[in-house]
Amino acid sequence: MTDKTMTPEDVVSRLRSGMTLGIGGWGARRKPMALVRALLRSDITDLTVISYGGPDVGLLAAAGRIRTLVAAFVTLDSIPLEPHFRAARQRGAFELREIDEAMFLWGLTAAAHRLPFLPVRAGLGSDVMRVNPGLRTVTSPYEDGETFVAAPALRMDAALVHLNRADRRGNGQYLGPDPYFDDLFCAAAEEAYVSCERLVDDFGTALPQTLLVQRHTVTGVVETPNGAHFTSCVPDHDRDEAFQRMYATTPWPEFAERFLSGDEKAYQSAVQTWHEEQQ
């Protein structure tokens, strides 16, 4: 049996400036935040980030680590537009390639299958084609002759995802209501790193459909209890709405100084102290 367990610092040591980095999850749901925080403690920058964006993008954008962002949206869910992303975008801190959610999905699927693109109807007749002049269309070679958008493969050097459970070999399980395409992120990347709420020796009588990520697509596994905070990772924990509201309304330098100046243990301790202060 191959033991793929790592620390967040081990994962970051394998990343480099200029990489294309995929980040799984969806909005403010099941994001690999402990790995993102570890990335912020490094000097890695100039990243192309591919994400159904949430606070992962907000943190990296505010810290000036993104060169190009490929996203269908960047949201905190209960707060529609991620404020630190918005501020960075408004000051022109990075290039944005905004595409339709379905185009994003087919781009992940194409990359997972090592195809250059996949045809999709999404985007036709919309401003997606105008704001992304590099997009191309293809015509069906069959009798229908239909025109499609050629959704380009979203290839990645590395992907970061967070799941409820994982074993040391790299198999990963989600226990919540939605897989969020994390399996495609892992398959579409040259290397994939899975953080989890808890490592397990086996998955017992788990339903097969919950065993989302297979070990052959995974490079490393990191146990990070509460590592999705402040995003949700149900049923292990809900989104920390109070903390998220504070994050959204706090100037970036102030937030970074209090919560991101130490390691993950220091972050979790600072969060606990903040909650105690609110009581």
C-alpha positions in Angstrom: 0.0 0.0 0.0 1.3 3.5 -0.9 1.0 6.0 1.8 0.4 9.4 0.2 -0.1 11.5 3.4 1.4 14.9 3.5 1.3 18.1 5.4 0.0 21.4 3.9 3.6 22.6 3.8 4.6 19.4 1.8 1.9 20.2 -0.8 2.9 23.8 -1.1 6.6 22.8 -1.5 5.6 21.0 -4.7 3.9 24.1 -6.2 5.7 26.8 -8.1 5.1 30.4 -9.2 3.5 30.6 -12.7 1.5 27.3 -12.3 -2.0 26.8 -13.5 -3.8 25.8 -10.3 -7.3 24.3 -10.0 -9.3 24.7 -6.8 -12.3 22.5 -6.2 -15.5 23.1 -4.2 -18.2 25.5 -5.2 -18.5 29.1 -4.0 -18.3 29.0 -0.2 -18.8 25.3 0.0 -16.1 22.6 0.7 -13.1 24.6 -0.3 -9.6 23.4 0.5 -9.0 26.5 2.6 -6.2 25.1 4.8 -4.2 24.4 1.7 -5.0 27.9 0.3 -3.8 29.4 3.6 -0.6 27.4 3.4 -0.1 28.7 -0.1 -0.5 32.2 1.2 2.3 31.5 3.7 4.7 30.8 0.7 6.1 33.3 -1.8 4.3 31.5 -4.7 2.7 34.0 -7.1 1.8 34.7 -10.8 -0.8 31.9 -10.7 -3.5 31.0 -13.2 -6.4 29.9 -11.0 -9.3 27.8 -12.3 -12.2 27.7 -9.8 -15.9 27.8 -9.3 -14.8 30.7 -7.1 -15.3 31.5 -3.5 -13.1 32.8 -0.7 -10.2 30.8 -2.1 -10.2 33.2 -5.0 -10.8 36.2 -2.7 -7.8 35.4 -0.5 -5.5 34.8 -3.4 -6.7 37.9 -5.3 -6.4 40.1 -2.2 -2.8 38.8 -1.6 -1.8 39.6 -5.2 -1.1 36.0 -6.1 -3.3 35.7 -9.3 -2.1 36.5 -12.8 -5.2 35.1 -14.6 -8.5 33.8 -13.2 -10.7 31.4 -15.1 -14.1 31.2 -13.4 -17.8 31.0 -13.9 -18.5 33.1 -10.8 -16.8 34.2 -7.5 -19.3 34.2 -4.7 -19.7 33.6 -1.0 -23.2 32.2 -1.6 -25.0 34.1 1.1 -23.0 37.2 0.0 -23.5 37.2 -3.8 -20.2 38.7 -4.9 -16.9 38.0 -3.1 -15.8 41.4 -1.9 -12.1 41.0 -1.9 -12.2 39.5 -5.4 -14.3 42.4 -6.5 -11.8 44.9 -5.1 -8.9 43.3 -6.8 -10.7 43.0 -10.1 -11.8 46.7 -10.0 -8.2 47.8 -9.6 -7.2 45.6 -12.5 -5.0 43.2 -10.4 -5.4 40.3 -12.8 -6.9 39.1 -16.0 -10.3 37.5 -15.8 -11.7 34.9 -18.2 -15.3 34.5 -17.2 -17.2 31.6 -18.9 -20.5 29.9 -18.6 -20.9 27.3 -15.9 -21.6 24.6 -18.4 -18.6 25.6 -20.5 -16.5 25.3 -17.3 -17.9 21.8 -16.7 -17.1 20.7 -20.2 -13.7 22.3 -20.0 -12.9 20.2 -16.9 -14.3 17.1 -18.7 -12.2 17.7 -21.8 -9.1 18.1 -19.7 -9.9 14.9 -17.7 -10.1 13.0 -20.9 -7.1 14.7 -22.4 -9.1 16.2 -25.2 -8.4 19.7 -26.6 -12.1 20.8 -26.3 -15.7 19.5 -26.1 -18.6 21.0 -28.1 -21.3 22.7 -26.0 -24.4 24.8 -26.8 -23.9 27.0 -23.7 -22.6 30.4 -24.7 -24.2 30.7 -28.1 -26.0 33.9 -28.5 -24.5 35.4 -25.3 -21.9 37.9 -24.4 -19.6 35.0 -23.4 -18.3 34.9 -26.9 -17.8 38.7 -27.0 -15.9 38.9 -23.7 -13.8 35.9 -24.6 -12.7 36.6 -28.2 -10.4 33.6 -28.1 -13.3 31.1 -28.0 -14.1 29.3 -31.2 -17.1 27.5 -32.7 -17.2 24.1 -34.4 -19.7 22.6 -36.9 -21.0 19.1 -36.5 -19.7 16.9 -39.3 -23.0 15.0 -39.4 -26.2 15.8 -41.3 -27.5 18.2 -38.6 -24.6 20.6 -39.3 -25.2 22.3 -35.9 -22.8 24.9 -34.6 -21.4 24.5 -31.1 -19.0 26.4 -28.9 -15.7 24.6 -28.6 -15.2 24.7 -24.8 -11.4 24.5 -24.4 -9.9 22.0 -22.0 -9.1 23.4 -18.6 -5.8 21.8 -18.1 -4.0 22.3 -14.8 -0.5 21.7 -13.4 -2.1 21.0 -9.9 -5.5 20.8 -8.3 -6.5 21.3 -4.6 -9.7 19.8 -3.3 -11.3 19.1 0.1 -13.4 16.1 1.0 -15.0 14.8 4.2 -13.0 11.6 4.3 -9.9 10.1 2.6 -7.6 7.2 3.1 -3.8 7.2 2.9 -3.8 5.9 -0.6 -5.7 8.9 -2.0 -9.3 7.6 -2.2 -11.7 10.3 -1.2 -15.3 10.4 0.0 -17.9 13.2 0.2 -20.8 12.9 2.7 -22.7 16.0 1.8 -25.3 16.6 -0.9 -23.1 17.5 -3.8 -19.8 16.3 -5.4 -19.0 19.7 -6.8 -16.9 18.2 -9.7 -13.9 17.6 -7.4 -13.3 14.3 -9.2 -12.9 16.1 -12.5 -10.5 18.6 -11.0 -8.3 15.7 -9.8 -8.5 14.0 -13.2 -7.9 17.2 -15.2 -4.6 18.0 -13.3 -1.1 16.7 -13.6 -1.0 16.5 -9.8 -3.9 16.5 -7.3 -3.9 17.1 -3.6 -6.8 16.1 -1.4 -7.3 17.6 2.0 -9.9 16.0 4.3 -11.7 16.4 7.6 -10.6 13.0 8.7 -8.3 10.2 7.5 -9.9 6.7 7.7 -8.4 3.2 7.4 -11.3 2.1 5.2 -14.8 3.3 4.1 -16.7 0.4 5.6 -20.2 0.1 4.1 -20.0 3.4 2.3 -22.3 3.8 -0.7 -20.2 3.5 -3.8 -21.4 6.8 -5.3 -19.9 8.7 -2.3 -16.4 7.4 -3.1 -15.9 10.4 -5.4 -12.1 10.5 -5.9 -10.0 7.5 -6.9 -6.4 7.1 -5.8 -4.9 6.9 -9.3 -5.7 10.6 -9.8 -4.3 11.7 -6.4 -0.7 12.7 -5.6 -1.1 13.6 -1.9 -3.5 13.5 1.0 -3.6 15.9 3.9 -5.7 15.5 7.1 -7.0 19.0 8.0 -9.8 19.0 10.6 -12.0 22.1 10.0 -9.8 22.7 7.0 -12.6 24.0 4.9 -13.3 26.8 7.3 -15.0 29.2 6.9 -16.7 27.5 4.0 -19.1 24.6 4.6 -18.2 20.9 4.7 -21.5 19.3 5.7 -22.3 17.1 7.6 -19.0 17.8 9.4 -19.6 21.5 9.7 -21.7 24.3 8.2 -20.4 27.5 6.8 -19.3 29.9 9.5 -21.7 32.7 8.5 -20.7 35.1 11.3 -17.0 34.8 10.5 -17.8 35.1 6.8 -19.6 38.4 7.3 -16.7 39.7 9.3 -14.3 38.6 6.6 -16.4 40.3 3.9 -16.5 43.6 5.8 -12.9 43.8 7.2 -10.1 45.5 5.3 -7.7 43.0 3.8 -4.6 44.1 5.7 -6.5 43.9 9.0 -7.9 40.5 8.3 -4.6 39.1 7.1 -2.7 40.4 10.1 -5.0 38.8 12.6 -5.9 35.5 10.9 -3.2 34.7 8.3 0.1 35.7 10.0 0.7 32.3 11.5 0.3 28.6 10.6 -3.0 26.6 10.4 -3.0 26.0 14.1 -2.7 29.7 14.8 -5.5 30.4 12.3 -7.9 28.0 14.1 -7.0 29.4 17.4 -7.6 33.0 16.2 -11.0 32.0 14.9 -11.9 30.5 18.2 -10.8 33.6 20.0 -12.8 35.8 17.7 -15.9 33.8 18.3 -15.4 34.0 22.1 -15.1 37.8 21.7 -18.5 37.9 20.0 -20.3 36.2 22.9 
